Amino acid sequence: MLSEFLLKIFSRLFKIKGMYDILLDRKWWIIHNEKELDWLDRQWNFAVGCFSMGNINQASAASVMTPDQMKSQLTSKDINEATPVKKEQPENGQKQDDSGMPIENAPVESAINPTTIYTDVNSYILQHNYQHPNITSELNEFSMFGYSTDDGRPSGVVVHYTDNPTNFSARNEADYEINGGWQSAFVHTFIDANTILNIHDTDFGAWGCGPVGNKYFAQFEMVTARNFDDFTKTTSYSAWYTAYLLSKYNLTPSLAQAHNGVGTVWSHSDVTHYLGGTNHTDPDAYFAKYGYSMGQFFDLVQHYYDEMNADKNVGAFDSSSVQATSFNVKGWHASSKSVNKPYSYLIVLDADTNREIERVRINRTQRPDVNRVYPNVKNSLNSGFDQNLPISSAMYDKRVKIISRYSDSAGGNGAFSDYSFGNVITMPKSSAGSLDVTDSSQLGKINLQGWFATNQAQGKPYRYVILLDSSNGKELGRYPVKTLSRPDVANVYSGISNAINSGYSVDVPLNSTLLGKTFRVIARYSDDAQGNGNFTDYWNNRLVTAKSNSNVGWLDTFKQSGNDIQATGWHATDSSIDKPYHFLIVLDANGNREVARCALPTITRPDVANVAPMMELRTNCSI
């Protein structure tokens, strides 16, 4: 066959630059018609794509492997999770169809006529211009295992046929699997003459064609047709669904059996022949009854795929890196609708609100790897970007996403074609801080040390710490601080402009208002000498508790001498710190009414200081 002959030539000559053009120019083989020339172009592009392209994120050829490669990279764990949990044996030797459903012993409703009476199936389908039904999605979680591909997505599609002559309903087949039959086998989707019924997420594998195929391919079953019309409808919908899956997962159509098991479109029979783990040969015999073949089915898939991708809009986000004041993004965006849109932009969105933060006009870079996979997309060769973007003040502390845009307007508006990348990039912090030290061991003060770095300190030369009562949020006091150099902070937060001089230290006078209070420390930059005006704050999470108020005393002697009363003793209390006047008050013991008071001189009592060393004014507490 011509295809086998060409494949042998391709396998030997694909590395020789320009060989394809030479062969065409010299007409070294006979091209029978335009259709065959188009076929030749597709085969050559596929061969070049498989063997000469580099690693492209989300591009098909990067994920297409040979049968030996697929088998060799599977682990025992892969094989185990891709193997059904049990193999059901039908009772009384009852036969099962391809999906494991028992075949009822009932007569076939419509016999299959000889193949000679049927017209060309694809021509019949295209003449009738069938409109495919919407995909009915009823997703079940049968066994949620991933694919053994680099991107975790299927690398191809397997076409099955149920081979159940007594059932013509996708619903019946699906219900059998949903109601427990899945434990021995299941596929993603069933298709009949009226329905495309998807019952398992194609992002995860299925148990339909042996463990190797299960780890690489999305799979669906064609349900038996009652007659030729139903067969053409089922075939049309199946080819459309195959093209849909190929487009969904950015896979280029290629027929595995035409390339020695290298391709994206497989029959169950191909899996048996090239990968093993199964002995089924569907849908070959079923197709043959209607004078049909996998090659013709693939032609129909290609037709639908080309229709779907007439307006192609694809892209991939290769990498991102964040520096102190800028971040770099690399990727590509190819769009059929980029024609007459010469202005390219990258738009930065807030990932949490989807609001635009900034847009930057860019020059595209060449991506020959993308062009090899999407040769029919006009701008695929110049679809790349490798751009350093400045981090503006509006981006700090945010998570951002990127949109690539082609526009006919110099400002990036007008008519445009966008591709939104799902990757989220975390921007640097604009502010950071820490309360490192709280020292209340010194009499009459609490020492606070920490740092507060922010890009919003410019024009705010006055620095304060503000103490807030943690119980009610009321301000307890504010104190100007001394600025300290903090090279350790600058090493970590190099993107914050004042990080090197972000340190501070302050002695907070201890007064009776603070005694026993728990408070939060706020660090502030302000343009006002009193700490008001325009300011930027950092609220430290760490709470500080001032020492509690101790209040102790003793009456050593109390005696009357004539008209005088003589008393000796001591009274020590922390709250005396801001109360310089000392009094002795005499109360009537019966009514607790004051009868006399007198001012007292302070007398040192080192004996008391030895007992209560941490109390304020401890050496001047005597009566």
KEPA-133385 format. One record per residue (C-alpha): x, y, z. Coordinates in steps of 0.25 Angstrom, whole numbers, plus 5000, padded with zeros to 4 digits. Example, Ala and Ser with C-alpha at 12.3 -4.5 7.8 and 13.67 -1.06 7.14 Angstrom:
504949825031 505549965029 
***
This chain:
500050005000 500450144997 500350185012 501250075016 502250115006 502250255010 502350225025 503650145022 504250265014 503850355026 504450265036 505750275029 505750415023 505050505034 506350555039 506850615026 506450755024 505550785012 505450645008 503950655007 504050764997 505050694989 504150574988 502950654984 503750744974 504350614967 503050544967 503650414972 502350354974 500950364967 499950454974 498550404969 497750524973 497650644982 497050564993 498250474993 499250594993 498450655005 498650515012 500150515009 500250655015 499550605028 500450485029 501750565027 501350675037 501050565047 502350495045 503150625046 502250655059 502550525065 504050515063 504650655061 503850745071 504250795085 503550785097 502250875096 501350885108 499950845104 500350815090 499950675085 501250615079 501950635092 501050525098 500950425086 501750305090 502150175083 501450045089 502850005095 502950145102 501550135107 501749995113 503150025118 502850145127 501650075135 501950035149 501349915156 500450025163 500050075150 499649935145 498849905158 498050035158 497750015143 497249875145 495749855149 495549815164 494749685159 494449605147 492949565147 492649435142 491249425136 490249325141 489949195133 491049235123 490249355118 491049445108 491449585111 491649705102 492849785101 492549865114 492249745122 490649755121 490049615120 489349595106 487949555107 487449425100 486549505091 486449515076 487149625068 486149735064 486749765051 487649675043 488849735037 488749735021 489949705012 490949815011 490849824996 489449894998 490050015006 490550145000 491850205004 491550235019 492350365020 491750425008 490350385013 490650455027 491150585021 489950585011 489050575023 489850675031 489450615044 489450715056 490150645068 489350635081 489850715093 490750635102 489850585114 490850585126 490450495138 491850475144 492050365154 493350335162 493550195159 495050185160 495850315160 497250285155 498050375146 498750365133 500250325132 500550445123 501450565125 500250655127 499250565133 498350565121 497950455111 498850435100 497750385091 496350325089 495950185088 494650145080 493950025085 492649955080 491749885090 491449765081 490149745088 489149705077 487949725087 488249855093 488149985085 488150085096 489350165102 488450185115 488350035117 489850015115 490150135125 489150085135 489749945136 491150005139 490550115149 489850005156 491149925159 491549865146 492749975146 493449885156 493849785144 493949895133 493450035130 493750135119 493550285119 492350305110 491250225102 490750275088 489550225081 488650285070 488050395079 489050415091 490450445095 490450405110 491650435118 491650355131 493150375136 494050495135 495050475123 496150545132 496250415139 496550275133 495450165131 495550015131 495149985117 496349925109 497449865117 498349935127 499249995117 498150055109 497450095121 498550185126 498650265113 497350275106 495950335108 494950225103 493550215098 492550105093 491750115080 490450045083 489849945073 488950015063 487549965059 487849995044 488650065034 488150205037 488450185052 489750135049 490150255041 489650345052 490350275063 491650275054 491450425052 491350455066 492450365070 493450425060 492950565065 493150525080 494550475076 494950605069 494350675082 495250605091 496450625082 496150775082 495950775097 497250715100 498050785089 498350655082 498550655067 497750545059 498650425055 498150285053 498950185062 498850065052 499350145041 500650175049 501050045055 500250075068 500750225069 499450315069 498350385076 497150305070 497050155074 496150045072 495949935083 496549845073 497849935071 497949925087 497949775086 498949775075 499949875080 499849885095 499149755099 498449735112 497149705104 496749615093 495549695087 495549735073 494349835072 493949905065 494549845052 493549735049 492349835053 492949935043 493149835032 491649795032 491349925027 492549935017 493250025027 494650025033 495450105044 496150175032 494850235028 494450265042 495750345044 495450425031 494150465037 494850495050 495850585043 494650655036 494050695049 495350725055 495650825044 494250885045 494450905060 495850965059 495551065048 495651165058 496651115068 497051195080 498051115089 499251155098 500151105109 500751165121 502151115121 502751175134 502851295143 503851355153 503651465163 504851565166 504851675176 504251785167 503851705154 503351575150 503551485137 502551405130 502751315118 501851245109 501051255096 499651285090 499251245076 497951295071 497251285057 496651415060 497951495062 497851535047 497851685046 498151695060 499551745061 499651795075 499951695086 499751715101 499951635114 498851675124 499051655138 497751615146 497551605161 497351455162 496351475173 495451585167 495751565152 495951715151 497051775142 498251835149 499051865138 499351835123 500651835116 500951845101 501951735097 502651685084 502351535081 503551435080 503651325070 503151185074 503451085063 503050975073 501651025074 501651045059 501950905056 500750855064 499750965059 500250995045 498851045041 498751155051 499251285045 500151335056 500651205062 502051235058 502051375065 501251335077 502251335088 502451435099 503651445109 503351575117 503851645129 502751715136 502951825146 502251805160 501451925162 500951975176 499551915172 500151775170 500851755184 500151655193 499251605182 499151475174 499051505159 498751435146 499151465132 498251485119 498951495106 498251585096 498351615081 497651745078 497351835066 497551955075 498852015080 498252025094 497851885094 496351905093 495451905080 495351765074 496251665081 496551515083 496851475098 497451345104 497351335119 498351255126 497951185139 499351195146 499351285158 500551365162 500751415176 501351555177 502351595188 501851665200 501851815201 501951815216 502451725226 502851745241 503051675254 503151705269 504351635273 504651675287 503751725299 504551745312 503851795324 505051755334 505451895336 504751985346 503752085341 503752045326 503551945315 504551925304 503951895290 504851855279 504451805265 504351845250 503351895240 503751895225 502851955215 502852015201 501852125205 502752195215 503252295205 502852435210 502552385224 503752425232 503152415246 503152275253 502252235264 501852115272 500352115277 499852025288 498351985287 497651915298 497351775293 496051765300 495351895294 496351945283 496452075291 497852145289 498652145302 499852225297 500752255285 502252275285 503252325275 504252215272 505752215269 506152155255 507052045254 507851975243 507351835240 508151765229 507551635232 506151685228 506751745215 507351605212 505951545213 505151655207 505951715197 504751765189 504351865200 505051995198 505252035213 505551895218 507051925222 506552035232 505251965236 505651945251 505252015263 505452015278 504552095288 504452105303 503052115307 502852185321 502052095330 500852165337 499752125345 498852125332 499752015326 499851925339 499251785336 498751825322 498951735310 499151825298 499451815283 500651885277 500451965264 501652015256 501352145248 502052225238 501352365237 501552505230 501052575243 501952605255 500852555264 500652425256 499352465250 499152515235 499452415225 500052285231 500352135228 500152035239 500651895242 499851825253 500651725260 499951595264 500751575276 500051635289 500851695301 500451685315 500951795325 501251745339 500151745348 499851845360 500351795373 499851865385 500451815399 500751885412 500851865427 500551945440 501751915449 501252005461 500052085465 499952155479 499452275486 500352375493 499652485500 498852555489 499652495478 499552355471 500852305466 500852195454 502052125447 501952035435 502052025420 501252025408 501851985394 501051985381 501351985366 500252085364 501052195372 501952205359 501152335355 500652375369 501752455376 500852495388 500752395400 499652405411 499252335424 497752335426 497052295439 495652235438 494552215449 494552065450 493052065452 492652145440 493852145432 493752295431 495052375430 495452445443 496752505439 497852495428 499352545428 500452555418 501552465420 503052485417 503652365409 504652285417 505452175411 505252025415 506251935409 505651825416 504351835409 505151845396 505851715399 504451645400 503751715388 504951755378 504051775366 503151875372 503252015368 503752115378 504152005386 505152075395 504252195398 503052135404 503152155419 502152215428 
***
